[in-house]
Amino acid sequence: RLYSVWSNGYRDHSHLGVVPDAFINYNCTQSQEGTPDQGQCTSILWGYHELALEPDNRREKSGDQEGLMWSGYMSADEWEQVQLPGRIMAAQDGFWEAVVDDVLMQYFGYDYGTAVPQARHELVKYILDNSADLRSLHYAVATSIPYLQSSQGFQESEFPWAFGPLKQAEPEIWLDSIKRTTGFQLGTCDHRISHPEDYLDPMSEAANGWTFALVNNSRWIINEDRELVTDYRGIAQSLGGCPTNEISGRFTTVSILNTAVQESFIAEVCDPALTGGGSDISILLPEGMSRDAALDGDIAQDVVARMTRLFYGREPTESEFAKAEGYADQCTPKPCTAERFARPACFALLSSAEMLFY
């Protein structure tokens, strides 16, 4: 009930045109019969709390938002009043436990807090000891043993918090990892502006210099031709990523369609068919190795070691070294070069389950 004073609406911005914004309503202060309805302004969920804002001449006098007040007109005292629901919930232990669970789910991908309630309890104490600074909680989790440990599980441990199921990488994390490790040029997306084209289309009445500056100073990338770069968004949305701010969920489960999209993108990055595209070969080869170096077992192992460290952050296993040497012998047509071996190896490593789950 205390949150019911908020309403969604649209405001005519002086430079950006009509944009969605937050408004304050006075439904609980004045009922349809013209008499105050104190019950709608009051919550008794966690004690008796009343929240009522008095209407005045700051309200909209016409249009779809008639009778509502734009939140930008609120005074400091009114902002203090509407923060009441947050202060009430922040006084509950369950609120901070939920905060911890959300962060643990974000990093681990499973319900770690329920599996190890002692860890959840300690993290609640930790964040409150740090003035409820959410950054301290992220720091604690991101530097913890269960997050930093290798998914290979080389070291045995009896601690229940030192192991757990692997987590599927979100589409944006997967794409960003490939961008960073291969140097492949891609754009990005910004969930804050769901439809940037609306602000750039020269045929649109809303497009102007202000709207261009809005998009240009966001995470979206505009090329030298003043066109929006959408390659990243196209791939990410096919995999369930880059959501608009109008939806509540997204499909990210591994499927045949997702696998086809991923493999097509990896083929573009690695160019296993040697069509002349893909990432710069110098990134995939060990430093100082020529792309035309004659392939043998040692060269193949060096190439696999370079990319395994680059993509997975670990050393190759003995079996992986042995397979690399075997594939070098099978490479055709001979004589094979380091590049002819490296690009298919890049495709195999980046399209593997180890790249998608961690």
C-alpha positions in Angstrom: 0.0 0.0 0.0 2.8 2.4 0.7 4.2 1.9 -2.8 0.9 2.6 -4.4 1.5 6.3 -4.4 3.7 5.7 -7.5 2.3 5.6 -11.0 3.9 5.1 -14.4 3.4 7.7 -17.1 4.9 9.7 -19.9 6.4 13.2 -19.8 7.0 15.5 -22.7 10.8 16.2 -22.4 11.9 19.5 -23.9 14.7 17.9 -25.9 14.0 14.2 -26.0 10.3 14.2 -26.8 7.8 11.9 -25.0 9.7 9.6 -22.6 8.4 7.3 -19.8 8.8 8.6 -16.3 7.5 8.2 -12.7 4.6 10.1 -11.3 2.9 10.5 -7.8 -0.8 9.8 -7.4 -3.1 10.9 -4.6 -5.5 8.0 -4.8 -5.3 7.3 -1.1 -5.6 10.9 0.0 -8.8 11.6 -1.9 -11.3 8.9 -2.8 -13.8 9.0 -5.7 -16.5 10.2 -3.3 -14.3 13.2 -2.4 -13.5 12.1 1.2 -10.1 11.1 2.5 -9.6 7.3 2.6 -7.0 6.8 5.4 -7.1 3.0 5.1 -5.5 3.1 1.6 -2.7 5.2 2.9 -1.8 2.9 5.8 0.1 -0.4 6.0 0.0 -2.7 9.1 2.3 -5.4 7.7 5.3 -4.5 9.9 3.7 -2.2 12.4 1.4 0.8 11.8 2.7 3.1 9.1 0.9 5.8 7.2 2.1 7.5 4.0 0.0 10.3 2.5 1.1 13.2 0.3 -1.1 16.3 0.0 -2.0 17.3 -3.5 -1.4 20.9 -4.7 -1.0 22.9 -7.9 2.1 21.0 -9.0 -0.2 18.3 -10.4 -0.8 17.9 -14.2 -3.9 19.8 -15.2 -4.5 18.0 -18.5 -3.6 15.0 -20.6 -3.2 11.3 -19.7 -1.4 12.2 -16.4 -4.1 14.7 -15.3 -4.2 14.7 -11.5 -0.7 13.2 -11.1 2.5 15.0 -10.1 5.7 14.4 -11.9 8.3 13.0 -9.5 10.8 15.6 -10.5 8.7 18.2 -8.7 9.0 16.4 -5.3 10.5 18.3 -2.4 13.2 16.9 -0.2 10.7 16.3 2.6 8.4 14.4 0.2 11.3 12.2 -1.0 12.0 11.4 2.6 8.4 10.4 3.0 8.2 8.1 0.0 11.4 6.3 1.2 9.4 4.9 4.2 8.7 1.5 2.6 12.4 1.0 2.0 13.3 1.9 5.5 10.7 -0.5 6.9 11.9 -3.4 4.8 15.6 -2.7 5.5 14.9 -3.2 9.2 13.9 -6.8 8.5 16.6 -9.6 8.6 14.8 -11.4 5.7 15.4 -8.4 3.5 19.2 -8.6 3.8 19.1 -12.4 3.5 17.3 -11.9 0.2 19.9 -9.4 -0.9 22.7 -11.9 -0.1 20.9 -14.7 -1.9 20.5 -12.6 -5.0 24.2 -11.8 -5.1 25.1 -15.4 -4.5 22.8 -16.5 -7.3 24.4 -13.9 -9.6 27.9 -15.2 -9.0 27.4 -18.9 -8.5 24.3 -19.7 -10.5 22.6 -21.8 -7.8 21.0 -21.3 -4.4 24.2 -21.2 -2.3 22.5 -19.4 0.6 20.0 -22.1 1.2 22.7 -24.8 0.8 25.0 -23.1 3.3 22.9 -20.9 5.6 25.9 -20.2 7.8 27.6 -18.4 4.9 24.5 -16.4 4.2 24.3 -15.4 7.9 28.0 -14.3 7.9 27.5 -12.3 4.7 24.5 -10.5 6.2 26.6 -9.5 9.2 29.4 -8.4 6.8 27.3 -6.1 4.7 25.6 -4.5 7.7 29.1 -4.0 9.3 30.0 -2.1 6.2 27.1 0.4 6.4 24.9 -1.7 4.1 27.2 -0.9 1.1 26.2 -3.4 -1.6 29.7 -3.1 -3.1 31.2 -4.7 0.0 29.0 -7.8 -0.5 30.0 -8.1 -4.2 33.7 -7.8 -3.1 33.3 -10.5 -0.4 31.7 -13.0 -2.8 33.9 -12.2 -5.8 37.1 -12.8 -3.7 35.8 -15.8 -1.8 37.3 -19.3 -2.2 34.2 -20.9 -3.7 34.1 -18.3 -6.4 37.8 -18.2 -7.2 38.3 -22.0 -7.2 38.9 -23.9 -10.4 35.9 -25.8 -11.8 38.2 -28.7 -12.4 38.2 -29.6 -8.7 41.9 -30.6 -8.5 42.1 -30.0 -4.7 39.9 -32.1 -2.5 38.1 -30.3 0.4 35.6 -31.3 3.0 34.2 -27.8 3.3 30.6 -27.8 2.1 31.0 -24.2 0.7 34.0 -25.2 -1.5 32.1 -27.0 -4.2 28.9 -26.7 -6.2 27.4 -27.2 -9.7 28.8 -25.3 -12.7 27.0 -22.1 -13.8 25.9 -21.3 -17.3 27.4 -18.0 -18.6 24.8 -15.4 -19.4 24.9 -14.4 -23.1 26.5 -11.0 -22.4 29.2 -12.7 -20.3 29.9 -15.3 -23.0 30.1 -12.6 -25.7 32.2 -10.2 -23.7 34.7 -13.0 -22.8 35.1 -13.9 -26.5 35.5 -10.2 -27.4 38.2 -9.7 -24.8 40.2 -12.8 -25.5 40.1 -12.8 -29.3 40.0 -9.0 -30.0 37.0 -9.6 -32.3 35.2 -6.3 -32.9 31.6 -6.2 -31.7 29.3 -3.5 -30.4 27.5 -3.7 -27.1 24.0 -3.1 -25.8 22.5 -0.8 -23.2 19.4 -2.0 -21.4 18.6 1.6 -20.3 17.7 2.6 -23.8 15.7 -0.3 -25.3 15.1 1.1 -28.7 17.9 3.5 -29.6 16.9 3.6 -33.2 13.9 5.7 -32.2 16.3 8.5 -31.2 18.4 8.3 -34.3 16.0 7.8 -37.2 16.1 11.0 -39.3 12.5 10.4 -40.4 11.3 10.5 -36.8 10.0 13.7 -35.3 11.7 12.9 -32.0 15.2 12.6 -33.4 17.4 15.7 -33.0 20.8 16.6 -31.8 19.9 16.0 -28.2 18.6 12.5 -28.8 21.8 11.7 -30.8 23.9 12.9 -27.9 21.8 10.7 -25.5 22.6 7.5 -27.5 26.1 8.6 -28.3 26.9 9.0 -24.6 25.3 5.7 -23.6 26.8 2.2 -23.9 25.5 1.9 -27.5 28.2 2.3 -30.2 27.6 4.6 -33.2 30.0 4.2 -36.1 31.7 6.9 -38.1 28.7 6.9 -40.5 26.5 7.9 -37.5 24.8 4.5 -37.6 24.0 2.2 -34.7 26.2 -0.9 -34.4 23.8 -3.8 -33.7 25.9 -6.9 -34.3 26.3 -7.6 -30.6 22.6 -7.1 -29.8 21.5 -9.4 -32.7 23.6 -12.3 -31.3 22.8 -11.6 -27.7 19.1 -11.4 -28.2 19.1 -14.7 -30.1 20.6 -16.3 -27.0 18.2 -14.6 -24.6 20.4 -11.6 -23.7 20.2 -7.8 -24.1 16.6 -7.6 -22.8 14.5 -4.5 -23.2 13.4 -2.8 -20.0 9.8 -3.9 -20.8 10.1 -7.6 -20.1 10.4 -9.5 -16.8 12.2 -12.7 -18.0 14.2 -14.2 -20.8 14.9 -17.6 -22.3 18.6 -18.6 -21.9 18.4 -22.4 -21.8 20.8 -24.3 -24.0 18.9 -25.5 -27.1 19.5 -26.6 -30.7 18.7 -23.0 -31.9 21.1 -21.4 -29.4 23.8 -23.9 -30.3 23.5 -23.1 -34.0 23.7 -19.4 -33.2 26.7 -19.8 -31.0 28.6 -22.1 -33.5 27.8 -19.7 -36.4 29.3 -16.8 -34.4 32.3 -18.8 -33.3 33.0 -19.7 -36.9 32.9 -16.0 -37.7 35.4 -15.3 -34.9 37.8 -18.2 -35.6 37.4 -18.7 -39.3 38.2 -22.4 -39.2 37.6 -22.7 -43.0 40.4 -20.1 -43.6 38.3 -17.8 -45.7 40.3 -14.8 -44.8 38.2 -13.4 -41.9 38.2 -14.0 -38.2 40.3 -12.6 -35.4 43.9 -11.6 -36.0 46.0 -14.8 -36.1 48.7 -13.2 -33.9 46.3 -13.4 -30.9 45.7 -17.1 -31.4 49.4 -18.0 -31.8 52.2 -17.9 -29.2 54.2 -14.8 -29.3 56.8 -14.8 -32.1 55.3 -17.8 -33.9 54.8 -17.2 -37.7 51.4 -18.1 -39.2 53.3 -20.0 -41.9 55.4 -22.1 -39.5 55.4 -25.8 -40.5 53.1 -27.7 -38.2 54.5 -30.5 -36.1 53.7 -32.0 -32.7 55.6 -29.4 -30.7 54.0 -26.5 -32.7 50.5 -27.9 -32.1 51.1 -28.3 -28.4 52.3 -24.7 -28.1 49.3 -23.4 -30.0 46.9 -25.4 -27.8 48.7 -24.3 -24.7 48.4 -20.6 -25.8 44.7 -20.8 -26.5 43.8 -22.9 -23.5 45.5 -20.4 -21.2 43.8 -17.5 -23.1 40.3 -18.9 -23.2 40.1 -21.1 -20.1 42.7 -19.6 -17.8 44.3 -23.0 -17.1 47.1 -25.2 -18.4 46.2 -28.0 -20.9 46.0 -31.5 -19.5 48.2 -34.3 -20.7 45.4 -35.8 -22.7 44.8 -32.5 -24.4 48.5 -32.3 -25.3 48.4 -35.8 -26.7 45.3 -35.0 -28.8 46.9 -31.9 -30.2 49.9 -33.9 -31.3 47.6 -36.5 -32.9 45.6 -33.8 -34.7 48.8 -32.3 -36.1 49.7 -35.6 -37.7 46.1 -35.8 -39.2 46.2 -32.3 -40.6 45.7 -32.1 -44.4 46.7 -31.1 -47.0 50.3 -31.3 -46.0 52.5 -29.5 -45.2 50.1 -27.8 -42.7 50.9 -24.4 -41.2 50.4 -23.1 -37.7 47.4 -21.0 -38.8 45.7 -23.9 -40.5 45.8 -25.8 -37.2 45.1 -22.8 -34.9 41.9 -21.6 -36.4 40.0 -24.9 -36.2 41.4 -25.4 -32.7 40.1 -21.9 -31.8 36.6 -23.0 -33.0 36.8 -26.2 -31.0 37.8 -24.5 -27.8 35.4 -21.5 -28.0 32.4 -23.7 -28.9 33.0 -26.1 -26.1 30.9 -26.6 -23.0 33.8 -25.4 -20.8 33.6 -22.0 -22.4 29.8 -21.8 -21.7 29.8 -23.3 -18.2 32.2 -22.2 -15.4 
